[in-house]
Amino acid sequence: MHAVVTVLQPELYHRVEALWDDLERRFGLSGARITPIPHFSWQIAPEYDFARVEDCLQTVAQGLAPFEVETTGIGVFRGPAPVVFIDVRRTPALAALHVRLWEALRPHRRRESPYYSPEAWRPHITLAEKDLSPAHVERVVSHLSRLPLGWTVAVDNLALIEQPQGAVGRLRFSRRFGAAG
């Protein structure tokens, strides 16, 4: 599954990597590292026209000024394959950019995830997935809830993570806001 994302700024990037290390050490969880780039996603899809997506992201990013959002603590997507994450507050500026990207990228993707539609999208930073069982969610959440996870996140880039089925994700493209070509 490929993703259009914002990569976290270096300080938070390293904090997320440290959290992944801690969860692996304490609970044996390493599934989140299948996409080893700390980020939050705008949308995901199994198929993109990569060249057109890169052109689109470059055009959108060039016309944007950086802004900030806050994280609000730990969240969980429940179910047979739970996900534990840091919740990113969905502000009007964040939601407006999401809708803009959703519409701009529509012709360049196939079979997008409905969880990333403007109505359903919940911005988040993944901490544990893939190898997290429903039985262990509460222990992981209890551990993480003791940590200071109220962060200020710079929204200053758009990036494309390429991740073919079963492969580790890699950064294919990244563009800073306001940067030309």
N, C-alpha and C positions, 0 to 999 in steps of 0.2 A: 504494500500500500504506500503510495507516494503522498507527500504532504506539502502544502504551502504553510509556512510558519513564520514566526518571529523568533530568532535565536536570542537567548538571554545575554545581557551584557556580562563581561568577564567575571565580575564579582559574584553575581547570582549563578552564572554558569558553573563556577567552581563550588558554590554552596550545594547546588543540585548534585554534582558529581560526588561530593562528600556525603550527602544523604544516601545516594545509591550505594556507596561503599559501606555505610553504616547498616543499611537494610540487608545487604549481602552478608556482612559479618554477623549480625544479630539473628537474622531470620532465613538466611540462605537464598534471598531473593535477588535475582539478577536479570529477570525478564525485561525490565524497562530499558536495559542496555542494548536491546535489539535496534533501538534508535538512539545511538550514543551521543546525541547532540541536544543538550538542554534547551527547551523551547516551549512555546505554546502554539497550537495549530489553529489556522484559520479555516482550513478544509483539508479533507483527504479524499483520494480517489485511486482506484487501481490502475487507471490509465489517464495520462495527460499527453498532450502534444507539447513536449518539453520546450521546443524552440519558441512556440507561440506563447507559452506560459512565461518563459523568461522575458520575452519582449513586453508582455503585458505587465509583469511585476516591475520591470524597469521603468515603464511609463508611469505607473501608479506611484511608485516610490519617489520618483523624481519630483512629483508635485506635492509631496507631503512634508510637513514639519514634524519632528519628533514630539511625542507627548508621553505622559506617564500614567500608569494605572497601579492599583494596589492589589496585593494578594490578601485573602481573608481567612486563611487557615486551611485545614485539611477537609477534603471532600472524598466521597466514595461513589463510584458507579457500581451498584450492586448487581447480583445475578450470578450465573454459573462461572463467569470469567470476570471477577471483580477488578476494579482499577482504583488505586488510592492515588490521590493527587493533591496539589496545592491549588486552591480555587483562586482564579483571577477575577476581580470585580468587573462585571460587564457594564462599563460606563457608556453614556451616549456616544462619545467619540469612538470608542472601541466598536460598538455595535454598528455605527454608520460605516466605518471602514470595512467591517465584515460584510455588510450588505453590498458595498461597492465591489469588493473582491469577488463575492459570490456571483454577482451578475457579470462582471468583466471576464471571469474565467469560465463561465458557462459553456461557451463554444469550444473550449480547449480541453475538456475533460469528459470522461465517460463513466457512468455508474458511480457518481459521488455518494458518499455516505449521508443518509438522511439525518444523522446525528449532528451534522455540521451545517444544516440548513439554517437560515436566519432565525426561524422560529424555535429551533431546538438547540442551537449552539451554546455550549457552556465552556468558556475559555478556561484552560487548566494547564498545569505543569505536571506531567506524569511522574510519579515516584515508584509505583509498583504495579506491574501487570504481567500477564502471560503465566508466570509461575506462582501467583498468589491464589491460594484456595479460599473459598468463602469462610472456612473454619478459622482461618488465621487473620482475617481482616481486623477484627476487634483488637487483637494484640498489637498489630502494626499501627493502627490508628491511635491506640492508647500511648504507645511509645512516641509517635510523631507529635501528638497533641501537647506534649511537654516542651516542645522546641519553639523558639521564636520564628514564626513563619509569616509575620506581617511585613512584607517587603514592598518596596517601590520598584516597579518594573519599567524600564525605558522601552517604549515602543518606537523603535528607530530604524527598523530594517524589515524587509520582506525577503524570504529565502525559500528555496525549493529543496526538499529532501527527497532523494530518489531511493526507493527501497523495494526492489523486486521481491516477490513472494519468497519467504524463507531466508532472505539475505539481510545483512546488517545495513542499516541506512547510512547514506553518505550525503554530505552537502554538495548539491550540484550547482547552486547559484545563490548569491546573496547580494542585495543591493541596499545601501543605506538611504534613508529618506533625504531628499533634497540633492542627492548626488546625480550628476549628469553622466550618461553613458558609462 
